[in-house]
C-alpha cells in the first residue's frame, strides 16, 4: 500500500501505471492534478476549460504510458503533454500568447521607484528609510487557517499568463530553469525576467497583507500587470 501523496521512484511508478494499477493512477492524479490545473489556467480562458485540458492530458498519459522512454522524469513528460494540450485549447479559444517575448506590461520596474533614494541624494538608488524589505512575523494562527497560502494563491491568480506559468512551474511544481525553458519554449533570459517579476508581485502582495497595509487586490494589483 502506498502512503498518502507519496510517489515511488519513476521506474516503479511507470511499471505500475503500465500494469494498470488503479491505486497508483489515483495517487498520481491526486498528487499532480492541482499543479497541472494552475498551469493550464495560464493558457485558457476559464477554469472549466483548464479542467478539461487536465482531463485530456491524463487521457493522453494513460494511453501513451507504454511509449514513455524515460528521457525526462515522468512528471516532466506529463507536464509537457499538458502544456501542448492547454496551448492547443487556448489557440482554439484565441487566447494563446507567445512566450518568446515580453509584453510592454512586463517591461516596467518591479518595485515602485518611490521606495528608493532619489538621484542626487546620498546613496541614490538605495532603499529609502523604512522602505526596504521587511522581516515578516507570520502569526501561527494565520498559517493554521491557511490565510498566507490563500494570499499566495490569490496573487498567482492575478498574474499575467506568462508570469503565472513560470512561477507555477518553478516555485510550485519545483522545476529547474532549464526544464521550464524547455516546457514553455522560452529563452533563459526571459525565464529569469518573468520569474523575477512574478516573485516580486507575490512578495509585494504578502508584504501588504502581513504589514497591515492596503489591500492590493482591490482595484487592480498595484503593478499595472492587468
Z-matrix of the N, CA and C atoms (Angstrom, degrees):
N
C 1 1.473
C 2 1.522 1 109.21
N 3 1.325 2 118.37 1 129.16
C 4 1.465 3 122.52 2 178.51
C 5 1.517 4 110.30 3 -82.33
N 6 1.339 5 116.00 4 142.67
C 7 1.449 6 120.02 5 177.91
C 8 1.515 7 110.72 6 -71.77
N 9 1.329 8 115.90 7 159.24
C 10 1.456 9 120.90 8 -177.92
C 11 1.519 10 110.42 9 -60.31
N 12 1.350 11 115.25 10 126.32
C 13 1.457 12 123.68 11 175.15
C 14 1.530 13 112.24 12 60.98
N 15 1.328 14 118.91 13 20.23
C 16 1.451 15 121.88 14 176.19
C 17 1.525 16 108.34 15 -107.71
N 18 1.309 17 115.45 16 123.05
C 19 1.455 18 120.07 17 -178.02
C 20 1.521 19 110.41 18 -103.74
N 21 1.320 20 117.22 19 139.58
C 22 1.463 21 120.51 20 175.98
C 23 1.522 22 110.04 21 -74.00
N 24 1.333 23 118.09 22 172.70
C 25 1.474 24 120.67 23 175.49
C 26 1.523 25 110.63 24 -57.05
N 27 1.327 26 115.65 25 157.35
C 28 1.463 27 120.31 26 -175.67
C 29 1.524 28 113.36 27 -55.07
N 30 1.332 29 116.86 28 -42.29
C 31 1.454 30 118.26 29 -175.75
C 32 1.533 31 111.60 30 -63.68
N 33 1.339 32 115.73 31 -35.39
C 34 1.462 33 120.24 32 177.35
C 35 1.528 34 109.89 33 -73.48
N 36 1.330 35 114.98 34 -43.66
C 37 1.457 36 120.51 35 -178.26
C 38 1.525 37 111.12 36 -61.33
N 39 1.318 38 116.65 37 -46.19
C 40 1.469 39 120.66 38 -178.73
C 41 1.524 40 110.10 39 -63.01
N 42 1.323 41 116.89 40 -42.99
C 43 1.459 42 119.86 41 -179.56
C 44 1.525 43 111.21 42 -61.33
N 45 1.329 44 116.61 43 -43.16
C 46 1.464 45 119.92 44 -179.77
C 47 1.528 46 111.16 45 -66.48
N 48 1.319 47 116.32 46 -37.61
C 49 1.462 48 119.28 47 178.62
C 50 1.528 49 110.45 48 -66.78
N 51 1.317 50 116.29 49 -39.69
C 52 1.463 51 119.79 50 179.20
C 53 1.533 52 111.08 51 -66.40
N 54 1.320 53 116.11 52 -28.66
C 55 1.462 54 120.71 53 179.26
C 56 1.522 55 111.89 54 -82.31
N 57 1.341 56 116.91 55 -4.47
C 58 1.460 57 120.56 56 178.59
C 59 1.514 58 113.70 57 78.18
N 60 1.344 59 117.01 58 28.09
C 61 1.467 60 120.89 59 179.49
C 62 1.537 61 109.33 60 -66.98
N 63 1.320 62 117.13 61 110.31
C 64 1.470 63 121.51 62 -175.30
C 65 1.523 64 111.94 63 -65.34
N 66 1.328 65 117.14 64 -36.21
C 67 1.467 66 119.96 65 179.72
C 68 1.521 67 110.95 66 -63.42
N 69 1.330 68 116.01 67 -40.06
C 70 1.462 69 120.02 68 179.26
C 71 1.523 70 110.65 69 -68.81
N 72 1.338 71 117.45 70 -42.06
C 73 1.459 72 120.44 71 175.98
C 74 1.528 73 110.51 72 -56.21
N 75 1.314 74 116.57 73 -46.50
C 76 1.463 75 121.01 74 -178.73
C 77 1.521 76 111.13 75 -63.58
N 78 1.320 77 116.28 76 -41.44
C 79 1.457 78 120.93 77 -179.44
C 80 1.521 79 111.65 78 -63.49
N 81 1.331 80 116.04 79 -44.51
C 82 1.467 81 119.97 80 179.68
C 83 1.524 82 110.58 81 -63.94
N 84 1.320 83 116.82 82 -43.72
C 85 1.461 84 120.48 83 178.21
C 86 1.525 85 110.80 84 -59.05
N 87 1.315 86 116.67 85 -48.18
C 88 1.462 87 120.80 86 -177.69
C 89 1.529 88 111.75 87 -64.25
N 90 1.318 89 116.68 88 -34.87
C 91 1.470 90 120.74 89 -175.20
C 92 1.526 91 112.84 90 -78.79
N 93 1.336 92 117.67 91 -38.36
C 94 1.463 93 120.61 92 -171.76
C 95 1.521 94 114.60 93 -104.23
N 96 1.317 95 118.87 94 -19.40
C 97 1.466 96 119.87 95 -170.70
C 98 1.522 97 113.47 96 -64.68
N 99 1.332 98 118.25 97 -33.65
C 100 1.459 99 120.06 98 179.89
C 101 1.517 100 111.98 99 -61.69
N 102 1.330 101 116.94 100 -48.49
C 103 1.460 102 120.63 101 177.94
C 104 1.510 103 112.13 102 -65.98
N 105 1.317 104 116.73 103 -35.82
C 106 1.462 105 120.60 104 178.18
C 107 1.516 106 111.04 105 -64.55
N 108 1.316 107 116.64 106 -39.93
C 109 1.465 108 120.21 107 179.09
C 110 1.528 109 110.84 108 -63.92
N 111 1.329 110 116.80 109 -43.46
C 112 1.472 111 119.97 110 178.66
C 113 1.520 112 110.69 111 -60.33
N 114 1.319 113 116.74 112 -41.33
C 115 1.461 114 119.56 113 -179.93
C 116 1.520 115 110.96 114 -69.04
N 117 1.328 116 117.70 115 -43.47
C 118 1.467 117 120.91 116 -178.69
C 119 1.514 118 111.83 117 -59.88
N 120 1.324 119 117.67 118 -33.02
C 121 1.458 120 121.36 119 -178.81
C 122 1.525 121 112.47 120 -66.77
N 123 1.333 122 116.78 121 -13.50
C 124 1.461 123 119.75 122 176.15
C 125 1.521 124 112.34 123 -76.22
N 126 1.330 125 116.97 124 -15.50
C 127 1.454 126 120.25 125 -173.90
C 128 1.521 127 113.53 126 -111.71
N 129 1.316 128 117.93 127 -17.53
C 130 1.465 129 120.58 128 -174.30
C 131 1.528 130 110.13 129 -121.51
N 132 1.328 131 115.60 130 173.36
C 133 1.460 132 120.15 131 -169.23
C 134 1.526 133 114.63 132 -91.01
N 135 1.321 134 118.52 133 -20.74
C 136 1.457 135 119.75 134 -177.07
C 137 1.526 136 110.77 135 -138.86
N 138 1.316 137 115.35 136 160.64
C 139 1.455 138 120.10 137 176.28
C 140 1.529 139 110.77 138 -63.13
N 141 1.327 140 115.89 139 -38.91
C 142 1.460 141 119.40 140 -179.97
C 143 1.526 142 110.37 141 -60.96
N 144 1.322 143 116.84 142 -40.91
C 145 1.457 144 120.90 143 178.81
C 146 1.524 145 110.72 144 -66.12
N 147 1.345 146 116.51 145 -38.25
C 148 1.462 147 120.79 146 177.41
C 149 1.524 148 110.51 147 -64.08
N 150 1.326 149 116.39 148 -41.28
C 151 1.467 150 120.08 149 178.43
C 152 1.525 151 110.89 150 -62.14
N 153 1.326 152 116.34 151 -38.85
C 154 1.462 153 119.91 152 178.02
C 155 1.528 154 110.91 153 -66.98
N 156 1.341 155 116.26 154 -36.84
C 157 1.465 156 119.57 155 177.74
C 158 1.526 157 110.37 156 -63.72
N 159 1.324 158 116.60 157 -40.67
C 160 1.468 159 120.61 158 177.95
C 161 1.524 160 109.82 159 -64.34
N 162 1.326 161 116.93 160 -44.43
C 163 1.465 162 120.26 161 178.51
C 164 1.528 163 111.23 162 -60.68
N 165 1.330 164 116.70 163 -44.15
C 166 1.461 165 120.95 164 179.06
C 167 1.532 166 110.51 165 -62.53
N 168 1.337 167 115.64 166 -37.02
C 169 1.459 168 119.88 167 178.55
C 170 1.517 169 110.95 168 -63.23
N 171 1.332 170 116.57 169 -46.47
C 172 1.466 171 119.47 170 -179.50
C 173 1.521 172 111.08 171 -64.01
N 174 1.311 173 117.81 172 -37.18
C 175 1.463 174 120.00 173 176.60
C 176 1.530 175 110.25 174 -61.49
N 177 1.340 176 115.81 175 -42.78
C 178 1.463 177 120.10 176 179.02
C 179 1.527 178 110.81 177 -65.63
N 180 1.333 179 116.46 178 -38.53
C 181 1.465 180 120.79 179 178.49
C 182 1.524 181 110.69 180 -63.51
N 183 1.320 182 116.39 181 -48.12
C 184 1.461 183 120.01 182 -178.25
C 185 1.521 184 112.01 183 -62.70
N 186 1.347 185 115.96 184 -38.35
C 187 1.466 186 119.71 185 179.84
C 188 1.526 187 111.57 186 -74.45
N 189 1.339 188 116.16 187 -29.96
C 190 1.462 189 119.12 188 -173.22
C 191 1.509 190 115.90 189 -105.08
N 192 1.328 191 118.40 190 4.57
C 193 1.462 192 120.48 191 -175.23
C 194 1.532 193 110.93 192 -59.77
N 195 1.331 194 117.31 193 -28.56
C 196 1.455 195 119.96 194 178.24
C 197 1.512 196 112.93 195 -66.43
N 198 1.331 197 117.16 196 -20.95
C 199 1.463 198 121.70 197 -179.15
C 200 1.526 199 112.67 198 -93.92
N 201 1.342 200 117.35 199 -3.25
C 202 1.465 201 120.26 200 -179.56
C 203 1.521 202 109.51 201 -64.86
N 204 1.352 203 116.98 202 123.89
C 205 1.456 204 121.98 203 -173.88
C 206 1.518 205 113.74 204 -102.73
N 207 1.321 206 118.09 205 -4.21
C 208 1.458 207 120.25 206 177.24
C 209 1.512 208 114.82 207 76.12
N 210 1.330 209 118.10 208 19.22
C 211 1.464 210 120.21 209 178.08
C 212 1.522 211 111.64 210 -72.64
N 213 1.302 212 116.74 211 -20.27
C 214 1.466 213 122.95 212 173.72
C 215 1.515 214 106.18 213 -134.76
N 216 1.329 215 117.10 214 178.30
C 217 1.457 216 119.14 215 174.69
C 218 1.523 217 108.89 216 -68.08
N 219 1.315 218 116.04 217 157.00
C 220 1.463 219 119.82 218 179.15
C 221 1.522 220 110.22 219 -59.87
N 222 1.332 221 117.34 220 -40.22
C 223 1.464 222 120.94 221 -178.34
C 224 1.529 223 110.57 222 -63.76
N 225 1.338 224 116.75 223 -41.89
C 226 1.466 225 119.76 224 177.96
C 227 1.520 226 110.47 225 -62.66
N 228 1.319 227 117.31 226 -41.24
C 229 1.463 228 121.52 227 177.89
C 230 1.524 229 110.97 228 -60.38
N 231 1.334 230 115.98 229 -44.03
C 232 1.470 231 120.33 230 179.16
C 233 1.530 232 110.29 231 -64.60
N 234 1.317 233 117.24 232 -43.95
C 235 1.465 234 120.51 233 -179.30
C 236 1.528 235 111.08 234 -66.33
N 237 1.324 236 116.84 235 -33.33
C 238 1.470 237 118.82 236 178.11
C 239 1.529 238 110.05 237 -65.85
N 240 1.320 239 116.77 238 -39.71
C 241 1.463 240 120.28 239 175.61
C 242 1.524 241 109.74 240 -63.22
N 243 1.325 242 117.06 241 -41.17
C 244 1.463 243 121.18 242 179.45
C 245 1.518 244 111.58 243 -61.02
N 246 1.334 245 117.01 244 -47.82
C 247 1.462 246 120.47 245 -179.21
C 248 1.528 247 109.92 246 -59.62
N 249 1.319 248 116.96 247 -45.26
C 250 1.468 249 120.57 248 178.70
C 251 1.529 250 110.65 249 -61.12
N 252 1.328 251 116.49 250 -44.44
C 253 1.471 252 121.29 251 -178.23
C 254 1.520 253 111.27 252 -66.02
N 255 1.334 254 116.68 253 -45.73
C 256 1.464 255 120.74 254 -177.87
C 257 1.525 256 111.29 255 -68.49
N 258 1.341 257 117.08 256 -38.30
C 259 1.464 258 119.89 257 177.35
C 260 1.524 259 110.62 258 -63.12
N 261 1.325 260 116.56 259 -42.52
C 262 1.467 261 120.02 260 179.32
C 263 1.521 262 110.63 261 -62.70
N 264 1.330 263 116.37 262 -41.29
C 265 1.470 264 120.07 263 177.82
C 266 1.526 265 109.62 264 -66.37
N 267 1.319 266 117.63 265 -40.58
C 268 1.452 267 120.88 266 178.42
C 269 1.516 268 112.21 267 -62.92
N 270 1.333 269 116.21 268 -36.99
C 271 1.464 270 120.22 269 176.99
C 272 1.519 271 110.37 270 -61.03
N 273 1.314 272 115.91 271 -42.98
C 274 1.467 273 119.41 272 178.98
C 275 1.521 274 110.91 273 -64.55
N 276 1.315 275 116.65 274 -28.38
C 277 1.466 276 120.55 275 178.82
C 278 1.525 277 111.79 276 -90.37
N 279 1.350 278 115.67 277 2.69
C 280 1.477 279 121.53 278 -179.36
C 281 1.521 280 111.92 279 58.53
N 282 1.351 281 115.57 280 38.12
C 283 1.455 282 119.58 281 179.29
C 284 1.520 283 113.33 282 -117.80
N 285 1.304 284 118.53 283 -6.84
C 286 1.453 285 119.32 284 -174.84
C 287 1.525 286 110.63 285 -61.90
N 288 1.323 287 116.25 286 131.75
C 289 1.459 288 122.49 287 179.02
C 290 1.521 289 107.85 288 -117.03
N 291 1.333 290 119.63 289 126.24
C 292 1.465 291 120.21 290 -179.01
C 293 1.521 292 111.20 291 -63.43
N 294 1.333 293 115.57 292 138.44
C 295 1.455 294 120.54 293 -179.65
C 296 1.529 295 112.70 294 -87.47
N 297 1.308 296 117.60 295 -8.78
C 298 1.457 297 119.93 296 -168.54
C 299 1.521 298 113.76 297 -70.34
N 300 1.313 299 118.98 298 -18.73
C 301 1.469 300 120.22 299 -178.24
C 302 1.508 301 110.15 300 -138.29
N 303 1.326 302 114.92 301 160.18
C 304 1.453 303 120.83 302 179.87
C 305 1.523 304 110.41 303 -88.02
N 306 1.315 305 115.67 304 144.97
C 307 1.456 306 120.21 305 174.82
C 308 1.520 307 109.33 306 -85.78
N 309 1.350 308 118.16 307 160.76
C 310 1.469 309 120.10 308 177.49
C 311 1.520 310 112.44 309 -55.05
N 312 1.331 311 117.67 310 -34.15
C 313 1.463 312 120.06 311 -178.02
C 314 1.522 313 111.80 312 -68.05
N 315 1.347 314 116.73 313 -11.53
C 316 1.452 315 120.44 314 -178.79
C 317 1.524 316 111.81 315 -110.71
N 318 1.332 317 117.52 316 14.72
C 319 1.454 318 120.42 317 -176.23
C 320 1.524 319 112.87 318 -107.69
N 321 1.313 320 118.69 319 -9.10
C 322 1.448 321 121.61 320 -178.11
C 323 1.508 322 112.37 321 -80.01
N 324 1.343 323 117.50 322 -177.78
C 325 1.465 324 121.20 323 179.43
C 326 1.515 325 111.26 324 -67.31
N 327 1.326 326 116.10 325 146.06
C 328 1.459 327 120.15 326 179.13
C 329 1.517 328 112.24 327 -85.33
N 330 1.338 329 116.94 328 -16.71
C 331 1.460 330 122.18 329 179.24
C 332 1.517 331 108.64 330 -129.25
N 333 1.317 332 117.71 331 138.26
C 334 1.458 333 123.35 332 -179.21
C 335 1.526 334 109.85 333 -55.40
N 336 1.331 335 115.95 334 127.67
C 337 1.461 336 121.40 335 -177.27
C 338 1.527 337 112.55 336 -60.81
N 339 1.333 338 117.54 337 -24.21
C 340 1.465 339 120.23 338 -179.03
C 341 1.522 340 112.41 339 -67.20
N 342 1.316 341 117.93 340 -12.14
C 343 1.461 342 120.77 341 -179.41
C 344 1.526 343 112.04 342 -84.77
N 345 1.354 344 117.31 343 -3.07
C 346 1.453 345 120.89 344 -179.56
C 347 1.530 346 110.78 345 -112.40
N 348 1.322 347 116.56 346 158.05
C 349 1.463 348 121.14 347 176.24
C 350 1.526 349 109.36 348 -66.40
N 351 1.308 350 115.76 349 137.21
C 352 1.463 351 121.66 350 -174.59
C 353 1.531 352 111.04 351 -74.82
N 354 1.349 353 117.06 352 158.13
C 355 1.466 354 120.67 353 174.96
C 356 1.529 355 110.12 354 -55.81
N 357 1.293 356 116.19 355 138.73
C 358 1.459 357 120.60 356 -179.07
C 359 1.512 358 112.38 357 96.75
N 360 1.315 359 118.21 358 -23.53
C 361 1.459 360 121.32 359 176.67
C 362 1.526 361 109.79 360 -78.86
N 363 1.303 362 114.62 361 159.42
C 364 1.456 363 119.10 362 174.36
C 365 1.532 364 108.10 363 -65.31
N 366 1.320 365 116.00 364 136.37
C 367 1.471 366 122.12 365 -176.59
C 368 1.531 367 111.30 366 59.98
N 369 1.327 368 115.88 367 41.05
C 370 1.477 369 120.32 368 178.26
C 371 1.522 370 110.13 369 -53.68
N 372 1.317 371 114.88 370 137.94
C 373 1.456 372 120.56 371 -179.75
C 374 1.505 373 114.34 372 90.79
N 375 1.340 374 117.11 373 -12.50
C 376 1.461 375 120.53 374 175.77
C 377 1.529 376 109.19 375 -84.61
N 378 1.330 377 115.81 376 167.61
C 379 1.462 378 119.60 377 178.40
C 380 1.524 379 111.64 378 -58.00
N 381 1.316 380 117.10 379 136.24
C 382 1.464 381 120.72 380 172.58
C 383 1.525 382 108.49 381 -70.85
N 384 1.336 383 115.86 382 162.69
C 385 1.459 384 120.38 383 -178.55
C 386 1.523 385 110.30 384 -59.24
N 387 1.321 386 116.02 385 126.99
C 388 1.455 387 121.26 386 177.72
C 389 1.508 388 115.00 387 77.35
N 390 1.358 389 117.78 388 4.71
C 391 1.456 390 120.60 389 -176.16
C 392 1.527 391 113.46 390 -108.41
N 393 1.311 392 117.50 391 -3.22
C 394 1.458 393 120.07 392 -178.61
C 395 1.514 394 112.30 393 -74.87
N 396 1.329 395 117.14 394 171.50
C 397 1.467 396 120.73 395 178.26
C 398 1.513 397 110.60 396 -57.86
N 399 1.313 398 115.63 397 137.75
C 400 1.455 399 121.73 398 -177.51
C 401 1.522 400 110.94 399 -101.47
N 402 1.341 401 115.01 400 149.84
C 403 1.459 402 120.14 401 171.60
C 404 1.525 403 107.08 402 -82.61
N 405 1.311 404 116.50 403 119.05
C 406 1.455 405 120.71 404 -174.44
C 407 1.519 406 111.37 405 -92.21
N 408 1.300 407 115.27 406 137.02
C 409 1.460 408 120.37 407 169.47
C 410 1.520 409 106.85 408 -108.00
N 411 1.301 410 115.32 409 114.84
C 412 1.461 411 119.85 410 -178.31
C 413 1.520 412 108.80 411 -97.74
N 414 1.335 413 118.58 412 112.15
C 415 1.459 414 120.74 413 179.03
C 416 1.518 415 110.98 414 -56.18
N 417 1.325 416 115.29 415 139.27
C 418 1.462 417 120.50 416 -175.95
C 419 1.517 418 111.58 417 -57.21
N 420 1.341 419 116.63 418 -37.21
C 421 1.462 420 118.26 419 -177.26
C 422 1.528 421 111.55 420 -66.05
N 423 1.343 422 117.11 421 -29.07
C 424 1.458 423 119.84 422 177.28
C 425 1.530 424 110.55 423 -67.05
N 426 1.337 425 114.95 424 -39.58
C 427 1.455 426 119.37 425 179.23
C 428 1.516 427 110.09 426 -67.22
N 429 1.345 428 115.62 427 -45.08
C 430 1.456 429 119.83 428 -178.11
C 431 1.519 430 111.87 429 -62.78
N 432 1.335 431 117.34 430 -33.72
C 433 1.461 432 119.92 431 179.65
C 434 1.529 433 111.59 432 -82.34
N 435 1.316 434 116.44 433 -3.83
C 436 1.458 435 119.89 434 178.33
C 437 1.509 436 113.26 435 75.91
N 438 1.335 437 118.36 436 17.70
C 439 1.464 438 120.49 437 -176.07
C 440 1.523 439 112.15 438 -66.48
N 441 1.343 440 116.19 439 -41.00
C 442 1.463 441 119.01 440 -178.86
C 443 1.518 442 109.95 441 -67.19
N 444 1.325 443 116.62 442 -43.18
C 445 1.468 444 119.94 443 178.03
C 446 1.530 445 110.33 444 -60.85
N 447 1.331 446 116.22 445 -41.29
C 448 1.459 447 119.76 446 179.96
C 449 1.519 448 110.83 447 -63.94
N 450 1.345 449 116.81 448 -37.53
C 451 1.449 450 120.58 449 179.14
C 452 1.534 451 111.06 450 -65.79
N 453 1.341 452 116.06 451 -40.48
C 454 1.463 453 119.71 452 178.05
C 455 1.527 454 110.25 453 -64.56
N 456 1.343 455 116.34 454 -43.10
C 457 1.469 456 120.15 455 178.28
C 458 1.530 457 110.60 456 -60.86
N 459 1.330 458 116.41 457 -41.29
C 460 1.460 459 120.53 458 179.25
C 461 1.522 460 110.85 459 -63.74
N 462 1.333 461 116.05 460 -43.60
C 463 1.461 462 120.14 461 -179.70
C 464 1.526 463 110.88 462 -64.21
N 465 1.328 464 117.45 463 -41.42
C 466 1.461 465 120.71 464 177.30
C 467 1.525 466 110.82 465 -59.99
N 468 1.327 467 115.80 466 -40.63
C 469 1.451 468 120.30 467 -178.66
C 470 1.512 469 113.43 468 -66.93
N 471 1.327 470 117.62 469 -21.63
C 472 1.461 471 121.97 470 -178.82
C 473 1.524 472 112.77 471 -87.70
N 474 1.335 473 117.22 472 -13.14
C 475 1.461 474 120.38 473 -177.51
C 476 1.525 475 111.27 474 -72.11
N 477 1.336 476 117.41 475 150.37
C 478 1.465 477 120.24 476 171.75
C 479 1.525 478 109.62 477 -60.44
N 480 1.329 479 117.53 478 158.32
C 481 1.471 480 120.54 479 -173.76
C 482 1.513 481 115.14 480 -52.50
N 483 1.349 482 118.52 481 -47.18
C 484 1.457 483 120.39 482 -176.89
C 485 1.516 484 111.49 483 -61.13
N 486 1.326 485 116.25 484 -46.08
C 487 1.451 486 119.89 485 -178.32
C 488 1.526 487 110.73 486 -64.69
N 489 1.327 488 115.84 487 -42.58
C 490 1.470 489 120.13 488 -179.13
C 491 1.522 490 110.87 489 -63.83
N 492 1.331 491 117.16 490 -40.85
C 493 1.461 492 120.18 491 -178.95
C 494 1.525 493 111.41 492 -63.43
N 495 1.326 494 116.31 493 -47.00
C 496 1.458 495 119.94 494 -177.85
C 497 1.525 496 110.79 495 -64.50
N 498 1.330 497 117.46 496 -45.65
C 499 1.461 498 119.51 497 -178.44
C 500 1.526 499 111.32 498 -68.14
N 501 1.325 500 117.33 499 -36.03
C 502 1.458 501 120.48 500 177.63
C 503 1.524 502 110.68 501 -61.86
N 504 1.323 503 116.26 502 -44.51
C 505 1.455 504 119.63 503 -179.68
C 506 1.524 505 112.28 504 -69.90
N 507 1.329 506 117.40 505 -41.94
C 508 1.462 507 119.92 506 -176.97
C 509 1.522 508 112.71 507 -75.70
N 510 1.338 509 116.38 508 -51.08
C 511 1.462 510 119.79 509 -168.96
C 512 1.520 511 114.51 510 -98.79
N 513 1.330 512 117.27 511 -16.85
C 514 1.469 513 119.71 512 178.19
C 515 1.526 514 110.30 513 -103.50
N 516 1.334 515 115.77 514 -50.39
C 517 1.467 516 119.20 515 -179.61
C 518 1.526 517 112.49 516 -83.18
N 519 1.337 518 117.33 517 -19.12
C 520 1.459 519 120.57 518 175.03
C 521 1.518 520 115.73 519 82.99
N 522 1.334 521 117.68 520 22.20
C 523 1.455 522 120.11 521 178.99
C 524 1.517 523 111.49 522 -78.51
N 525 1.336 524 116.42 523 152.06
C 526 1.447 525 121.91 524 174.24
C 527 1.517 526 110.87 525 -79.87
N 528 1.333 527 115.95 526 169.84
C 529 1.462 528 119.91 527 -175.39
C 530 1.524 529 112.18 528 -63.55
N 531 1.338 530 118.38 529 -39.69
C 532 1.460 531 120.14 530 -178.97
C 533 1.530 532 111.16 531 -63.61
N 534 1.333 533 116.45 532 -41.06
C 535 1.466 534 119.74 533 179.23
C 536 1.525 535 111.36 534 -64.76
N 537 1.337 536 116.39 535 -39.72
C 538 1.465 537 120.32 536 179.79
C 539 1.522 538 110.26 537 -65.20
N 540 1.324 539 116.46 538 -42.94
C 541 1.468 540 119.67 539 178.18
C 542 1.524 541 110.35 540 -60.02
N 543 1.323 542 116.92 541 -40.27
C 544 1.457 543 120.98 542 179.71
C 545 1.520 544 111.59 543 -68.26
N 546 1.334 545 116.59 544 -44.77
C 547 1.460 546 120.77 545 -178.22
C 548 1.521 547 112.29 546 -64.00
N 549 1.342 548 116.86 547 -40.34
C 550 1.463 549 121.32 548 -173.97
C 551 1.526 550 113.21 549 -101.16
N 552 1.337 551 116.60 550 -3.31
C 553 1.462 552 121.34 551 179.45
C 554 1.528 553 111.21 552 57.36
N 555 1.322 554 115.64 553 53.61
C 556 1.459 555 121.73 554 177.39
C 557 1.523 556 108.93 555 -126.95
N 558 1.324 557 116.21 556 162.51
C 559 1.457 558 121.03 557 -179.70
C 560 1.528 559 109.92 558 -80.22
N 561 1.334 560 117.56 559 157.98
C 562 1.465 561 120.08 560 176.54
C 563 1.524 562 112.33 561 -57.06
N 564 1.344 563 116.70 562 -37.29
C 565 1.460 564 119.54 563 179.20
C 566 1.516 565 112.23 564 -63.89
N 567 1.325 566 117.01 565 -45.26
C 568 1.461 567 120.30 566 177.87
C 569 1.520 568 111.11 567 -63.26
N 570 1.323 569 115.80 568 -40.97
C 571 1.456 570 119.31 569 179.28
C 572 1.525 571 111.35 570 -59.11
N 573 1.319 572 117.23 571 -43.30
C 574 1.465 573 120.95 572 -179.91
C 575 1.525 574 111.21 573 -64.22
N 576 1.342 575 116.05 574 -44.76
C 577 1.464 576 119.95 575 -178.68
C 578 1.530 577 110.94 576 -64.56
N 579 1.322 578 116.15 577 -45.66
C 580 1.463 579 120.14 578 -178.76
C 581 1.526 580 111.11 579 -63.23
N 582 1.321 581 116.60 580 -42.85
C 583 1.464 582 119.67 581 -179.95
C 584 1.522 583 110.44 582 -65.52
N 585 1.319 584 117.23 583 -42.00
C 586 1.465 585 120.63 584 179.36
C 587 1.519 586 111.08 585 -60.47
N 588 1.327 587 117.03 586 -45.21
C 589 1.458 588 120.18 587 -177.82
C 590 1.525 589 110.50 588 -67.62
N 591 1.318 590 116.86 589 -39.42
C 592 1.459 591 119.83 590 179.07
C 593 1.519 592 110.88 591 -64.24
N 594 1.316 593 116.86 592 -46.94
C 595 1.472 594 120.44 593 179.43
C 596 1.522 595 111.11 594 -63.50
N 597 1.337 596 116.71 595 -38.39
C 598 1.459 597 119.87 596 -179.96
C 599 1.515 598 111.02 597 -62.35
N 600 1.327 599 116.99 598 -40.66
C 601 1.458 600 119.33 599 179.68
C 602 1.516 601 111.93 600 -68.02
N 603 1.321 602 116.82 601 -45.49
C 604 1.468 603 120.02 602 179.63
C 605 1.531 604 109.98 603 -62.68
N 606 1.341 605 116.69 604 -38.98
C 607 1.463 606 120.26 605 177.82
C 608 1.528 607 110.47 606 -62.71
N 609 1.323 608 116.18 607 -41.68
C 610 1.467 609 119.49 608 -179.83
C 611 1.528 610 110.66 609 -66.23
N 612 1.323 611 115.99 610 -39.50
C 613 1.458 612 120.22 611 178.32
C 614 1.528 613 110.43 612 -60.77
N 615 1.317 614 116.28 613 -45.07
C 616 1.462 615 120.72 614 178.73
C 617 1.528 616 111.36 615 -66.50
N 618 1.326 617 115.65 616 -38.03
C 619 1.458 618 120.31 617 179.47
C 620 1.527 619 110.68 618 -59.98
N 621 1.348 620 115.60 619 -45.04
C 622 1.449 621 119.27 620 179.30
C 623 1.517 622 112.14 621 -63.63
N 624 1.332 623 116.19 622 -37.64
C 625 1.465 624 120.80 623 -178.55
C 626 1.528 625 111.52 624 -71.93
N 627 1.339 626 116.48 625 -48.37
C 628 1.457 627 120.12 626 -173.80
C 629 1.527 628 113.21 627 -75.17
N 630 1.345 629 116.53 628 -22.78
C 631 1.460 630 119.41 629 178.78
C 632 1.523 631 112.16 630 -93.16
N 633 1.344 632 115.66 631 -0.27
C 634 1.462 633 118.93 632 -178.62
C 635 1.503 634 112.64 633 73.73
N 636 1.354 635 116.54 634 22.11
C 637 1.456 636 121.33 635 -177.52
C 638 1.503 637 111.21 636 -81.47
N 639 1.342 638 116.37 637 -163.90
C 640 1.467 639 120.64 638 -176.78
C 641 1.511 640 111.84 639 -64.64
N 642 1.285 641 115.37 640 154.87
C 643 1.461 642 121.85 641 177.60
C 644 1.514 643 108.54 642 -81.46
N 645 1.333 644 116.72 643 102.39
C 646 1.450 645 120.32 644 -176.02
C 647 1.514 646 112.22 645 -70.00
N 648 1.335 647 116.36 646 -14.37
C 649 1.461 648 118.46 647 -179.30
C 650 1.533 649 111.28 648 -74.96
N 651 1.315 650 117.09 649 -21.89
C 652 1.454 651 120.22 650 -176.41
C 653 1.524 652 110.31 651 -81.16
N 654 1.303 653 115.78 652 126.63
C 655 1.465 654 120.74 653 174.47
C 656 1.499 655 114.47 654 67.77
N 657 1.339 656 118.45 655 30.64
C 658 1.454 657 120.46 656 178.42
C 659 1.500 658 110.47 657 114.32
N 660 1.323 659 116.56 658 -178.48
C 661 1.455 660 119.41 659 -171.89
C 662 1.512 661 113.72 660 -106.46
N 663 1.336 662 118.86 661 3.17
C 664 1.449 663 120.05 662 174.87
C 665 1.519 664 114.60 663 80.95
N 666 1.347 665 117.47 664 -4.57
C 667 1.451 666 120.14 665 179.44
C 668 1.513 667 112.15 666 -118.17
N 669 1.338 668 117.45 667 -0.31
C 670 1.455 669 119.88 668 -177.32
C 671 1.514 670 112.04 669 68.15
N 672 1.333 671 116.54 670 28.84
C 673 1.460 672 119.26 671 -176.84
C 674 1.520 673 112.46 672 -88.03
N 675 1.336 674 118.24 673 -10.70
C 676 1.463 675 119.38 674 -179.75
C 677 1.519 676 110.01 675 -85.47
